[in-house]
Amino acid sequence: MEHSEGLITNDAVIFGILMFVLAVIFKTSEIKSPFWIKFYKIIPVILLAYFLPSLLNTFGLVNAETSKLYFVASRFLLPACLVLLTLSIDLKEIFKLGPKALIMFFAATIGVIIGGPLAILIVSHINPEFVGGIGPDAVWRGMSTIAGSWIGGGANQAAMYELFQPSNELYSISITVDVIVAEIWMAILLLGISRSDKIDKFFKADSTAITTLKDKIEAYSLSIAKIPTTSDLILLLGIAFGITGLSHGLADWIAPAIATNAPYLGKLSLDSQFFWIVVIATTFGIILSFTKLRQLEGAGASKIGTVFIFILVATIGMKMDITAIFYNPGFFLVGLIWMAIHVIIMIITARISHSPYFFLAIGSKANIGGAASAPVLAAAFHPSLAPVGVLLAVLGYALGTYGAWLCGLLMQVAAQ
């Protein structure tokens, strides 16, 4: 649904509304009354963060096309949150989770990367029109943004949007399919927790390692937890936005150099300034994670990064037309098949590796959901396990841009 102009045109007012909406969502999600507990079990926070801002656009209150909020969030907050999330990576702790946790995580990533192209091939035999389109309306372009979301998260999704440039209508459909299909899977994973013992028996998995893991994670969390000082917060923001500025500066030099001297690399999006902004920011974050600066996670690095993510999510949601799904049910079919392929790969891998259901669930959600929902799912097993979701989700953010980029290229080939 397109609007020539919105009722509210002042971005300061729109931003205030978005932040108020996010505040209401998070505040009500913490209320322990039976109604709100049941409500947020059915409708997750991340879904509301997309959906409620979309009502502003759907009903003509704002015009997402004229608002600059998404541009600011994607250019400033997106690379900054990637730095903060990758800064907190503790590769040693991730390796301590054991090979099965990483096996399931990478199985989830592979499931997304190959699931997209396979879904396009399958649906093309059912109805080629469902996966057709040319230029900005090519379905694979929209699906590439889903790959970004499902391997990494909102930041990586926005990166794929900038790289592959789907039309706004296609992007609206993509976001809707992304959220609906991902949350259906989230609901199934949550339902499986109460049956985890039976599932572990099916996988022939020994879940006693999870108990040991809980103890290690609790000790690790206590060892780095601290009340952040003003200096800590300024340092975190200085690192995040300093690297963001550096990423912009390097991208402004690298992208034009490639476009001039190696134009054929444009087919791989290597002449895109935004590509290099995201890649450079992620790379510097990973490098810094090997230094003492990683301890700033105890001062709230990932929490600030998550705040930036939700602001980004709200601005993306504001661009969404919730009625778009009804105009393209074929796209929804592609999303369901894509997710089904991912789930089948996860189940087969867990069965072969005898991995506990916890690793399947967190490995999948660390990809499909990222730092926004993986800790929520991990905490549903046990509160002390929430950092496991964060650690793996951050790894997903680190790989999300690269994996989604590869998936997008494969889908482009599959669509031809």
Summary of the structure (lengths in Angstrom):
residues: 416
radius of gyration: 20.5
end to end distance: 28.8
largest distance: 62.4
contacts: 1551
relative contact order: 0.20
helix: 82%
strand: 0%
